Amino acid sequence: MCYPSTRRPELPTDPEIYCECMEDMLPRFRLARSILYRTVTSGVELLDTEILFLQFRKMLEQIAFASLVANKAVYSAARAKFANDWRAKKMLEYLAQVNPEFYPVPLRLVSTTPRGDGTNFHQLEPLTDGFLTKDEFVELYDYCADILHVWNPYDSRSRTINVRLHVRDWLSRIEQLVSLHQAQLVSGSCWVAAVPDKDGKVHTYPAQPADEVPPV
């Protein structure tokens, strides 16, 4: 069976590729919320749970890969390693070697000030809680692996898996991590990404420290 590709025929720019990576998460957010609030269901609770954790796993992988979009070879190598290694902690250690600042920095808007040239100065600061941390990334990825693997019928352990937080909280933490964040690519480029922005699409914007912004 063939599936239509949603990718563009020509390779877009690095910011566009990053936006595409992030936009792949938006329908997954919608599906996860629909299952959580029972507007969509398979009719079997176990299958609904597996669908949810499959979406979580896809979201986590997209977050991990997105910072590598400026280097095709590095991106491809990372995907190959992720496909063959289920240990999230080891994968994140590998990504940190390639791009030490690969993990998104979640932000919040502090203030907006009009400037004399018709643009606005947006002051942002990092979030301090409520988002998915690196340690929680590893924790959730491991839960996903446990839930998505077929259970061994000869295993005497309980089939109940304690995922610590309610699935609603895991989804909220992922959304808080990426909804407005600083993105650092392997190329050295740094943007602020809105996932999604006011128009429902993902956009990136150049950013720099406040003390480096030229006066107008």
C-alpha positions in Angstrom: 0.0 0.0 0.0 1.3 3.5 -0.9 0.7 6.5 1.3 0.7 10.1 -0.1 3.6 12.2 1.1 3.0 15.4 2.9 6.5 16.6 2.3 7.4 19.3 -0.2 9.1 18.1 -3.5 12.0 20.6 -3.0 14.1 20.8 0.1 13.0 23.9 2.1 15.1 26.1 4.3 16.3 25.1 7.7 13.5 27.1 9.5 10.9 25.6 7.2 12.1 22.1 7.9 12.1 22.8 11.7 8.5 24.1 11.4 7.5 21.0 9.5 9.0 18.8 12.2 7.0 20.7 14.8 3.8 20.8 12.7 3.8 17.0 12.6 3.1 17.2 16.3 -0.1 19.3 16.0 -2.5 16.5 14.7 -1.0 14.2 17.3 -1.9 16.7 20.0 -5.5 16.9 18.6 -5.8 13.1 18.4 -4.5 12.7 21.9 -6.9 15.2 23.3 -9.8 13.6 21.4 -9.0 10.2 22.9 -8.5 11.7 26.4 -11.9 13.4 26.3 -13.6 10.4 24.6 -14.7 12.2 21.4 -12.6 9.6 19.6 -12.3 6.0 20.7 -11.5 2.6 19.3 -14.1 1.1 21.7 -11.4 -0.7 23.6 -9.7 1.0 26.5 -6.4 -0.9 26.1 -6.2 0.1 22.4 -7.0 3.8 23.2 -4.1 3.7 25.7 -1.7 2.3 23.1 -2.8 4.9 20.6 -2.1 7.6 23.2 1.4 6.4 24.0 2.2 5.8 20.4 1.5 9.6 19.8 3.6 10.4 22.8 6.5 8.4 21.5 6.2 10.1 18.0 6.1 13.5 19.7 9.3 12.8 21.7 11.2 11.6 18.7 10.2 14.7 16.7 11.4 16.9 19.5 14.7 15.0 19.6 15.3 15.1 15.9 14.1 18.7 15.2 17.3 20.3 16.4 19.3 18.3 13.8 17.5 19.5 10.7 20.4 21.8 9.6 22.6 18.7 9.1 21.1 15.9 6.9 23.9 13.4 7.7 23.6 13.9 11.5 19.8 13.8 11.3 19.9 10.5 9.4 22.4 9.0 11.8 20.3 10.0 14.8 17.2 8.4 13.3 19.0 5.2 12.6 20.3 5.0 16.2 16.8 5.7 17.5 15.3 3.0 15.3 17.7 0.4 16.7 18.1 1.6 20.3 15.1 1.7 22.7 17.1 3.4 25.5 16.1 7.0 25.5 18.8 8.1 28.0 21.5 6.7 25.7 19.9 8.5 22.7 19.8 11.8 24.5 23.4 11.5 25.4 24.2 10.9 21.7 22.2 14.0 20.7 23.9 16.1 23.3 27.3 15.2 21.8 26.1 16.3 18.4 24.2 19.4 19.6 24.7 20.2 23.3 21.7 22.5 23.2 19.3 20.2 21.3 16.6 20.3 24.0 14.0 23.1 23.6 14.0 25.9 26.2 10.3 26.6 27.0 9.5 30.3 27.2 6.7 32.6 28.3 5.9 36.1 27.0 6.7 38.7 29.7 5.8 41.9 27.8 5.4 43.5 24.3 6.7 47.0 23.6 6.1 48.9 20.3 9.3 50.2 18.7 9.8 53.3 16.5 10.2 51.3 13.3 6.8 49.8 13.5 8.0 46.5 15.0 7.4 45.1 18.5 10.0 44.1 21.1 8.9 40.9 22.8 10.5 40.1 26.1 10.6 36.4 26.9 11.9 34.4 29.8 12.3 30.6 30.5 9.6 28.7 32.2 10.6 27.2 35.5 8.0 24.4 35.8 5.1 22.6 34.2 7.0 21.4 31.1 8.6 18.1 30.2 12.1 18.0 31.5 15.0 15.9 30.0 14.6 13.4 32.8 10.9 13.2 32.2 11.6 12.8 28.5 13.5 9.6 29.3 10.9 8.5 31.8 8.0 8.9 29.4 9.9 7.3 26.5 10.6 4.3 28.6 6.9 4.0 29.5 6.0 4.2 25.8 8.3 1.3 25.1 6.8 -0.8 27.9 3.2 -0.1 26.8 3.8 -0.6 23.0 5.6 -3.9 23.3 3.6 -7.0 23.1 3.2 -8.6 26.5 4.9 -11.9 27.2 2.1 -14.3 28.2 4.7 -16.3 30.3 5.8 -13.2 32.3 4.5 -13.6 35.8 4.8 -9.9 36.6 1.7 -7.7 36.7 0.5 -6.2 33.4 -0.3 -2.9 35.2 2.3 -0.3 34.3 2.6 2.7 36.6 3.2 5.8 34.4 3.4 8.1 37.5 1.4 10.9 36.0 -2.1 10.9 34.4 -1.8 10.8 30.6 -3.5 14.3 30.6 -0.5 15.6 32.6 2.0 14.0 30.3 0.3 15.6 27.3 0.2 19.0 29.0 3.9 18.9 29.8 4.8 18.1 26.2 2.7 21.0 25.0 4.2 23.4 27.5 7.6 22.4 26.4 7.1 23.2 22.7 4.2 25.8 22.6 6.7 28.7 22.8 10.3 27.7 22.9 13.9 28.6 22.0 15.3 26.3 19.3 19.0 25.8 18.9 20.0 24.0 15.7 23.2 22.0 15.2 24.2 24.7 12.7 24.3 27.3 15.5 21.1 29.1 14.4 18.8 30.2 17.3 15.1 30.9 16.9 11.9 31.3 19.0 9.3 28.8 17.8 5.6 29.1 18.3 3.8 25.7 18.1 1.3 26.8 16.9 1.2 30.5 16.3 -2.0 32.6 16.1 -2.7 31.4 12.6 -2.6 27.7 13.6 0.7 27.2 11.9 4.2 26.8 13.4 6.5 29.7 12.9 10.1 30.5 13.9 11.4 34.0 14.6 15.1 35.2 15.0 15.9 36.0 18.6 18.8 37.5 20.5 19.6 38.6 24.1 17.8 41.9 25.1 21.1 43.7 25.7 22.1 43.0 22.1 18.9 44.4 20.5 19.8 47.7 18.7 17.8 50.8 19.8 15.3 52.3 17.3 
